[in-house]
Amino acid sequence: MAKRAIVIGVERYPNRKNDDVPGAVADALGFYDWVTSDEGVPPESIALHLSPLSGRPDARPATAVQIERSIAELRRLGEGCTERLFVYYSGHGFASGTDMGDQPEPAIVCEDFESIEWTGRLALKFRQIREVLRGLGPGEQYFFLDCCRTIVTRERLSLGEVAINVRPAANGEPAQGTLWSTAPGRAAAAATAAGERSAFTEALLAGLRGEGRARAWRDESLIVEFHLLASHVNERLRSDGQEAYPETRGLLPPLRVLYPPEPLPTVPCEVTVEGASPDDAIELEVSGRADDEPKLCKLTGGRGTVELVVGFNRIKPRLHGCELKPPSVSKDFFTPDQARFRVVRRRGSAPWRDKLHEHAFERGLLTDAIEDAVHPVNVHLELPRSSATIRLRDQVGRERTPAIADHGGRRVALLLPGKYRLEIEEAGLLVHEQVFEVRPGASQRVTVVPPDPVDPTRRSLLARVREESGWISPSESLGPLADHHLPLWLSLLAVRAVYDVCEGLAGIPAPPVRGVPARQAALMILMTASSRPEVALFPLADGGASRRPVALEANGAVEGLWHGVVDTAPGGYLLGWAGGRAAIALYALPDRVTCFIGSAGLGAPRDPTLLSLPLPPWGGALPEYPPVFVRWLEHAQRAFFAGRAIEGPTFDRPDPFYDVIAAYAALRAGARLRAAEVLERLEAAFPDLPDVAALQVLVRDAPPRPAGVPMVMDGALALCPDAAMPGCPPRSVLAWGSAWTRWAAWP
């Protein structure tokens, strides 16, 4: 899919005397330079309209007819294949309305406009333009308008209509973001002279390039988002008494990803400690993003400069034997800045006080509470396993881990009275959090007690994991083993059955995967139920006419868990369970184990999870990523079901389920170019999948339709609305509570 743009700069109005807009052409050309160089829109995909033409051979007149012609051309060439659209306008503008409180109709004023009374048709309705371009279909559309929005009474003029059919696209709608240089009813501030840019355009271009508050951290990426861009422009305009006005429709993805791959941007911060002696050695603890370890910097003499990663940072100074105010500075650093501290008290009159402060300083306990004669308390932390990694934070979030000492495997912390949060990590994953309170007085003990799940299958599984690998407690957001979401636990059990990894589950019997002939396929079923589930396979090759029962065995180690493995010929199948009341589409690939994880009435997961694991040894070398990949795949299934964007690592080895889900999610979000990239990977690795054929139809409009049922729900709904495909059920029996193509009964 392509990127396209319309850039309009109307500086001269030949039919109006002394009514030019200084800097409008410079504004438009500045945006043109950004959209071609930074955004990568090819010049042939940009309609550039200027008045005057300024010697640009690629520029067109900015008349109403020419602008309307460019919009019609864009609609004709870009419908269904425009991933990202930019529209920029700089010139005169106004809004047609009344004083009765209705919503004014904003308009952009074309080059050949003369007066409100006689040529109002040469001022084009902006909302109508936006609706026409909405018909391009799924994607992202950004509109930036630097013009006035003053109200002209509707009785005085008749605005121009864009003579293009406002029809919606058949494959969906785009997300749109509009940023005006001023609020409704107000005038915009133009540049002071020709050739200069307006304050709005200067701020806009700086924000689009990732300066100031237009950028922010999201997980591991530094990005520019539309709402952050609007905040950045507003911050720059407020000094001139102006205010940008954003409008959005739909969910817009990040405008730009600055890091990675670009170098991590930093800004200098000048740190000053007033009252420090020339030979004072000051230590600065600098904390950036939450997932970064604090770094230590040294200052001598009370003055120096530190480089901070853009975004939120906390600077905490330390000077032995001294108290500094404020204790720390925490704020967003986007431009070169300053942080000032002062020495408010020097100690040294009493040796015991110096010793106490030295002890507290070394453990990060230097607070005003010490000066108030509140004594630290010895807290004995009783942990289920001495090798666990622990972190300790006080009630305001400051880390107090250095206050913990190890005495022969016993953990003892010297803590001031107050509330603390204890975090336990296993294998780098957060597995438990517990809040406790330290009371003044004698030493005390804190016993870490992991919560037990209510669900019997989870409780039984967790008990066996503790027996084999020690204490570990689940967390809802961090996995794999440390995740309360049952499908992840069972997915890793399936991985261990195939690859003999995941030692934490070694004591739990897994269905043996043995003796599968080469170029054949296997189906593994892990199901939770209070009694033996009834499960059957229906081959799609014969329309689901034949039924093959699958016998499941009780796991024995985990209550309510049933498992089984069957050999199958490669091809499409329906797996039915719950007495034939539920079914799901599967595709068995050669030399692979297709794993189904579901529930027949006992606890989660009611929404099934699917895995596809290569069979060793003829499936190639054992991939190094099974546990990590399982985590990403299970999270991707949850994200798809919730309608969220699917993000994650790109693995060298394509996966049929993960890549299919990612492609459908990209189509649903309007990112057809991203879907096409994923489709190329799938075509090379899994050409026989029904979802690959379905995606070819949806991405490229390539006939014929697939000869099977797509595994993902979006594919089935898009391609078989009325049971027009072989073996596909009508929509009326589809079960909507699933990311997979699932229905209430089969056959």
Residue pairs with C-beta under 8 A, 6 or more apart in sequence:
1 81
1 82
1 83
1 139
1 671
1 672
1 673
1 676
2 45
2 78
2 81
2 82
2 83
3 39
3 40
3 41
3 42
3 45
3 82
3 83
3 84
3 85
3 86
4 41
4 45
4 46
4 74
4 78
4 82
4 84
4 85
4 86
5 32
5 35
5 41
5 45
5 46
5 47
5 85
5 86
5 87
5 88
6 46
6 47
6 49
6 67
6 70
6 71
6 74
6 86
6 87
6 88
7 28
7 31
7 32
7 35
7 46
7 47
7 48
7 49
7 86
7 87
7 88
8 28
8 49
8 50
8 62
8 67
8 88
8 89
8 90
8 91
8 108
9 24
9 25
9 26
9 27
9 28
9 29
9 49
9 50
9 51
9 62
9 89
9 90
9 91
10 21
10 24
10 49
10 50
10 51
10 62
10 89
10 90
10 91
10 92
10 109
10 110
10 111
11 20
11 21
11 22
11 23
11 24
11 25
11 50
11 51
11 52
11 90
11 91
11 194
12 20
12 51
12 52
12 111
13 19
13 20
13 21
13 51
13 92
13 109
13 111
13 113
14 51
14 111
14 112
15 112
15 113
15 114
15 119
16 113
16 114
16 115
19 92
20 194
21 90
21 91
21 92
21 190
22 190
22 191
22 192
22 193
22 194
22 196
23 90
23 190
23 191
23 192
23 193
23 194
23 195
23 196
23 197
23 198
23 201
24 90
24 91
24 146
24 190
24 191
25 50
25 51
25 52
25 54
25 90
25 194
26 191
26 194
26 195
26 196
26 197
27 88
27 90
27 146
27 191
27 197
27 198
27 201
28 48
28 49
28 50
28 88
28 90
29 50
29 54
29 56
30 197
30 201
30 205
31 86
31 88
31 144
31 201
31 204
31 205
32 46
32 48
34 205
34 208
34 209
35 41
35 46
35 86
35 88
36 42
36 43
36 46
38 208
38 209
38 256
39 84
39 86
41 86
43 58
47 60
47 70
47 73
47 74
48 56
48 58
48 59
48 60
49 59
49 60
49 61
49 62
49 66
49 67
49 70
50 56
50 59
50 60
50 61
50 62
51 61
51 62
51 91
51 111
53 59
53 61
60 66
60 70
61 111
62 91
62 110
62 111
63 110
63 111
63 112
63 122
64 110
64 112
64 113
64 121
64 122
64 124
64 160
67 110
67 124
68 124
68 162
68 163
68 164
71 129
71 132
71 133
71 162
71 164
72 164
74 82
74 85
74 133
74 136
75 132
75 133
75 135
75 136
75 164
78 85
78 136
79 135
79 136
79 137
79 169
80 136
80 137
80 169
80 170
80 171
81 137
81 672
82 136
82 137
82 139
83 139
83 140
83 670
83 671
83 672
83 673
84 139
84 140
84 141
84 142
85 133
85 136
85 139
85 140
85 141
85 142
85 174
86 141
86 142
86 144
87 129
87 133
87 141
87 142
87 143
87 144
88 143
88 144
88 145
89 108
89 143
89 144
89 145
89 146
89 147
90 145
90 146
90 147
90 198
90 201
91 108
91 109
91 146
91 147
92 108
92 109
92 113
92 147
92 148
93 106
93 107
93 108
93 109
93 126
93 145
93 147
93 148
93 149
93 188
94 106
94 107
94 109
94 123
94 148
94 149
94 150
94 151
94 152
95 104
95 105
95 106
95 107
95 149
95 150
95 151
95 152
95 184
95 185
96 104
96 105
96 107
96 151
96 152
96 153
96 154
96 157
96 159
97 103
97 104
97 105
97 151
97 152
97 153
97 154
98 153
98 154
99 151
99 153
104 149
104 151
104 184
104 185
105 125
105 127
105 154
105 159
106 125
106 126
106 127
106 145
106 149
106 180
106 184
107 123
107 124
107 125
107 126
107 159
107 160
108 123
108 124
108 126
108 129
108 145
108 147
109 122
109 123
109 147
110 122
110 123
110 124
110 160
112 119
112 122
113 119
113 122
113 123
114 122
116 152
116 156
116 157
117 156
117 157
120 156
120 157
120 158
120 159
120 160
121 158
121 159
121 160
121 161
122 160
123 157
123 159
123 160
124 159
124 160
124 162
125 159
125 160
125 161
125 162
126 143
126 145
128 161
128 162
128 166
129 162
130 141
130 143
130 176
130 178
131 166
132 162
132 164
132 165
132 166
133 141
134 141
134 166
134 168
134 169
134 173
134 174
134 176
135 165
135 166
135 167
135 168
135 169
136 169
136 174
137 169
137 170
137 171
137 172
137 173
137 174
137 670
138 169
138 171
138 172
138 173
138 174
138 667
138 669
138 670
138 671
138 672
139 174
139 175
139 670
139 671
139 672
140 174
140 175
140 177
140 252
140 253
140 670
141 174
141 175
141 176
141 177
142 176
142 177
142 178
142 179
142 226
142 255
143 176
143 177
143 178
143 179
144 178
144 179
144 204
145 178
145 179
145 180
145 181
146 181
146 188
146 198
146 200
146 201
147 180
147 181
147 188
148 182
148 186
148 187
148 188
149 180
149 182
149 183
149 184
149 185
149 186
149 187
149 188
149 245
150 185
150 186
150 187
151 185
171 698
172 670
173 250
173 670
174 250
174 670
175 248
175 249
175 250
175 251
175 252
175 253
175 670
176 248
176 249
176 250
176 252
177 226
177 246
177 247
177 248
177 249
177 252
178 246
178 247
178 248
179 204
179 226
179 229
179 230
179 233
179 244
179 245
179 246
179 247
180 244
180 245
180 246
180 247
181 188
181 189
181 198
181 200
181 237
181 242
181 244
181 245
182 188
182 189
182 242
182 243
182 244
182 245
183 243
183 245
184 245
186 243
188 198
188 200
188 242
189 198
189 199
189 200
189 240
189 242
190 198
191 197
191 198
197 205
199 236
199 237
199 240
199 242
200 233
200 237
200 242
200 244
202 236
203 232
203 233
203 236
203 237
203 244
204 229
204 233
206 212
206 214
206 232
206 236
207 214
207 224
207 228
207 229
207 232
207 233
208 214
208 224
208 229
208 255
208 256
210 222
210 224
210 256
210 258
210 265
211 232
211 334
211 335
212 232
212 235
212 236
212 334
212 335
213 228
213 231
213 232
213 235
213 332
213 334
214 224
214 225
214 228
214 229
214 231
214 232
214 233
215 222
215 223
215 224
215 228
215 258
215 265
215 310
215 311
215 334
216 222
216 223
216 225
216 228
216 311
217 223
217 289
217 311
217 312
218 225
218 254
219 647
220 260
220 291
221 254
221 257
221 258
221 259
221 260
222 257
222 258
222 259
222 264
222 265
222 310
222 311
223 254
223 255
223 256
223 257
223 258
224 254
224 255
224 256
224 258
225 252
225 254
225 255
226 246
226 248
226 252
226 255
227 246
227 248
229 255
230 244
230 246
233 244
234 243
234 244
237 243
237 244
251 669
253 645
253 669
253 671
258 265
259 265
264 309
265 309
265 310
266 307
266 308
266 309
266 310
267 307
267 308
267 310
267 333
267 334
267 335
267 336
267 337
268 305
268 306
268 307
268 308
268 336
269 305
269 306
269 307
269 308
269 313
269 315
269 333
269 336
269 337
269 338
269 339
270 303
270 304
270 305
270 336
270 337
270 338
270 339
271 284
271 299
271 303
271 304
271 305
271 306
271 315
271 317
271 338
271 339
271 340
271 341
272 302
272 303
272 338
272 339
272 340
272 341
273 280
273 282
273 299
273 302
273 303
273 317
273 319
273 324
273 340
273 341
273 342
273 343
274 302
274 340
274 341
274 342
274 343
275 302
275 342
275 343
275 344
276 282
276 301
276 302
276 319
276 343
277 301
277 302
278 300
278 301
278 302
279 300
279 301
280 300
280 301
280 302
280 319
280 322
281 298
281 299
281 300
281 319
281 320
282 298
282 299
282 300
282 302
282 317
282 318
282 319
283 296
283 297
283 298
283 299
283 317
283 318
283 319
284 296
284 297
284 298
284 299
284 306
284 315
284 316
284 317
284 318
285 294
285 295
285 296
285 315
285 316
285 317
285 318
286 294
286 295
286 296
286 297
286 306
286 308
286 313
286 314
286 315
286 316
287 294
287 313
287 314
287 316
288 308
288 309
288 311
288 312
288 313
289 309
289 311
289 312
292 309
294 399
297 304
297 306
299 317
306 315
308 333
310 333
310 334
311 332
311 333
311 334
312 330
312 331
312 332
312 333
313 330
313 331
313 332
313 333
314 328
314 329
314 330
315 328
315 329
315 330
315 339
316 327
316 328
317 324
317 328
317 341
318 324
318 361
318 366
319 343
320 357
320 358
320 361
321 346
321 347
321 348
321 354
321 357
321 358
322 343
322 345
322 346
322 347
323 343
323 344
323 345
323 347
323 366
323 368
323 371
324 341
324 342
324 343
324 344
325 341
325 342
325 344
326 341
327 367
329 339
329 340
329 341
347 353
347 354
347 357
348 354
356 370
357 366
357 370
359 365
360 366
360 367
360 370
360 376
362 402
363 400
363 402
363 403
363 414
364 398
364 399
364 400
364 402
364 403
365 376
365 400
365 403
365 414
365 415
365 416
367 416
369 416
369 417
370 416
374 416
374 417
374 440
375 440
376 414
376 415
376 416
377 414
377 415
377 416
377 417
377 438
377 439
377 440
377 441
377 442
377 443
377 444
378 412
378 413
378 414
378 443
378 444
379 412
379 413
379 414
379 415
379 438
379 443
379 444
379 445
379 446
380 410
380 411
380 412
380 443
380 444
380 445
380 446
381 390
381 404
381 411
381 412
381 413
381 422
381 446
381 448
382 445
382 446
382 447
382 448
383 390
383 411
383 424
383 448
383 471
384 448
384 450
384 470
384 471
385 470
385 471
386 409
386 410
386 411
387 470
388 424
388 425
388 426
388 471
389 424
389 425
389 426
390 401
390 404
390 411
390 422
390 423
390 424
390 425
391 399
391 401
391 422
391 423
391 425
392 399
392 400
392 401
392 403
392 404
392 413
392 415
392 420
392 421
392 422
392 423
393 399
393 400
393 420
393 421
393 423
394 400
394 418
394 419
394 420
394 421
395 418
395 419
395 420
395 421
400 413
400 415
400 420
403 413
403 414
403 415
404 411
404 412
404 413
405 411
405 412
405 413
405 414
415 438
416 438
417 438
417 439
417 440
418 437
418 438
419 435
419 436
419 437
419 438
420 435
420 436
420 437
420 438
421 433
421 434
421 435
422 432
422 433
422 434
422 435
422 436
422 446
422 448
423 430
423 432
423 433
424 430
424 431
424 432
424 433
424 434
424 448
424 473
425 431
426 472
426 481
426 482
427 481
427 482
429 475
429 478
429 479
429 481
429 482
430 475
430 478
430 482
431 472
431 473
431 474
431 475
431 478
431 482
432 448
432 450
432 473
432 475
433 475
434 448
434 449
436 446
438 444
450 471
450 472
450 473
451 473
452 459
452 462
453 459
453 462
453 474
453 484
455 486
455 603
455 604
456 559
456 560
456 602
456 603
457 486
457 528
457 558
457 559
457 560
457 561
457 602
457 603
458 474
458 484
458 486
458 489
458 603
459 559
460 557
460 558
460 559
460 560
460 561
461 486
461 489
461 508
461 558
461 561
462 472
462 473
462 474
464 505
464 507
464 508
464 557
464 558
465 472
465 481
465 504
465 505
465 508
466 472
467 507
468 503
468 504
468 505
468 506
468 507
468 508
469 503
469 504
472 481
472 482
472 504
473 482
474 481
474 482
474 483
474 484
474 485
474 489
475 482
475 483
475 484
476 483
476 484
476 485
477 483
479 485
479 488
479 631
479 634
479 635
480 488
480 489
480 491
480 492
480 502
480 627
480 628
480 630
480 631
481 488
481 489
481 492
481 502
481 504
481 505
483 489
483 631
485 604
485 605
485 634
485 638
486 528
486 603
486 604
486 605
487 597
487 604
487 605
487 609
487 634
488 630
488 631
488 634
489 505
490 526
490 561
490 597
490 609
491 595
491 597
491 609
491 611
491 630
491 633
491 634
492 502
492 504
492 505
492 627
492 630
493 502
493 505
493 508
493 510
493 526
494 510
494 524
494 526
494 593
494 595
494 597
494 611
494 613
495 501
495 502
495 611
495 613
495 626
495 627
495 630
496 502
496 505
496 506
496 510
497 510
497 511
497 512
497 513
497 524
497 565
498 513
498 524
498 593
498 613
498 615
498 616
499 613
499 616
499 622
499 626
501 626
501 627
502 627
507 557
508 555
508 557
508 558
509 555
509 556
509 557
510 563
511 524
511 525
511 526
511 553
511 563
511 564
511 565
512 565
513 522
513 524
513 565
513 593
513 615
515 567
516 522
516 567
516 593
516 615
517 567
518 591
518 618
519 570
519 590
519 591
519 618
520 567
520 568
520 569
520 570
520 590
520 591
521 567
521 568
521 569
521 570
521 588
521 589
521 590
521 591
521 592
521 593
521 594
522 565
522 566
522 567
522 568
522 588
522 592
522 593
522 594
522 615
523 537
523 550
523 565
523 566
523 568
523 573
523 575
523 586
523 588
523 593
523 594
523 595
523 596
524 563
524 564
524 565
524 593
524 594
524 595
524 596
525 535
525 550
525 552
525 562
525 563
525 564
525 565
525 566
525 575
525 595
525 596
526 561
526 562
526 563
526 595
526 596
526 597
526 598
527 533
527 535
527 552
527 561
527 562
527 563
527 577
527 596
527 597
527 598
527 599
527 600
528 560
528 561
528 562
528 598
528 599
528 600
528 602
528 603
528 604
528 605
529 560
529 562
529 599
529 600
529 601
529 602
530 560
530 601
530 602
532 552
532 554
532 562
533 552
533 562
533 577
533 578
533 600
534 549
534 577
534 578
534 579
534 580
535 549
535 550
535 552
535 564
535 575
535 576
535 577
536 547
536 548
536 549
536 550
536 575
536 576
536 577
536 580
537 547
537 548
537 550
537 566
537 568
537 573
537 574
537 575
537 576
538 544
538 545
538 546
538 547
538 548
538 573
538 574
538 575
538 576
538 583
538 746
538 747
539 546
539 548
539 571
539 572
539 573
540 571
540 572
540 573
540 574
540 585
540 708
540 709
540 726
540 727
541 571
541 572
543 726
543 727
543 747
544 574
544 727
544 746
544 747
545 747
548 566
550 564
550 566
551 564
552 562
552 563
552 564
553 562
553 563
553 564
554 561
554 562
555 561
555 562
555 563
560 602
560 603
565 593
568 588
569 588
570 588
570 589
570 590
570 688
571 587
571 588
572 585
572 586
572 587
572 588
572 690
572 708
572 709
572 727
573 585
573 586
573 587
573 588
574 583
574 584
574 585
574 586
574 709
574 727
574 746
574 747
575 583
575 584
575 586
575 596
576 582
576 583
576 746
577 583
577 598
577 600
578 600
578 601
580 745
580 746
581 744
581 745
582 735
582 742
582 743
582 744
582 745
583 742
583 743
583 745
583 746
584 596
584 598
584 608
584 738
584 740
584 741
584 742
585 690
585 708
585 709
585 710
585 711
585 716
585 740
585 741
585 742
586 594
586 596
586 610
586 711
587 594
587 656
587 688
587 689
587 690
587 691
587 708
587 711
588 594
589 612
589 656
589 686
589 688
589 689
591 614
591 615
591 618
591 619
592 612
592 613
592 614
592 615
592 619
593 611
593 612
593 613
593 615
594 610
594 611
594 612
595 610
595 611
595 612
595 613
596 608
596 609
596 610
597 605
597 608
597 609
597 610
597 611
598 605
598 606
598 608
598 609
599 605
599 606
606 737
607 637
607 641
607 737
607 738
607 739
607 740
608 738
608 740
608 742
609 634
609 637
610 637
610 657
610 711
610 740
611 630
611 633
611 657
612 655
612 656
612 657
613 626
614 620
614 622
614 623
614 653
616 622
623 629
623 651
623 653
625 651
628 649
629 651
629 655
629 658
632 648
632 649
632 658
633 655
633 657
633 658
635 648
636 646
636 648
636 658
636 661
636 662
636 665
637 661
637 739
638 739
639 645
639 646
639 665
640 646
640 661
640 664
640 665
640 712
640 739
641 738
641 739
643 668
645 665
645 669
646 661
646 662
646 665
648 658
651 658
654 681
654 682
654 684
654 685
654 686
656 682
656 685
656 686
656 689
656 691
657 711
659 678
659 681
659 682
660 682
660 689
660 691
660 692
660 695
660 711
660 712
661 712
661 739
662 678
663 675
663 678
663 679
663 682
663 691
663 695
663 699
664 675
664 691
664 695
664 712
664 714
664 715
666 672
666 674
666 675
666 678
667 675
667 695
667 698
667 699
667 714
668 714
672 699
675 695
675 698
675 699
676 699
676 700
679 692
679 695
679 696
679 699
682 689
682 691
682 692
682 695
683 692
683 696
686 692
689 711
690 706
690 707
690 708
690 709
690 710
690 711
690 715
691 706
691 710
691 711
691 712
691 715
692 706
693 704
693 705
693 706
693 707
693 708
694 705
694 706
694 710
694 715
694 718
694 719
695 715
696 702
697 703
697 705
697 706
697 719
698 715
698 718
698 719
705 719
705 724
705 725
706 719
706 725
707 725
707 726
708 725
708 726
708 727
709 716
709 720
709 725
709 727
709 728
709 741
710 716
710 719
710 741
711 740
711 741
712 739
712 740
712 741
713 734
713 736
713 738
713 739
713 740
713 741
713 742
715 741
716 728
716 734
716 741
717 731
717 734
719 725
720 728
720 729
721 731
722 730
722 731
723 729
723 730
729 743
729 746
733 743
733 744
733 745
734 741
734 742
734 743
734 744
735 742
735 743
735 744
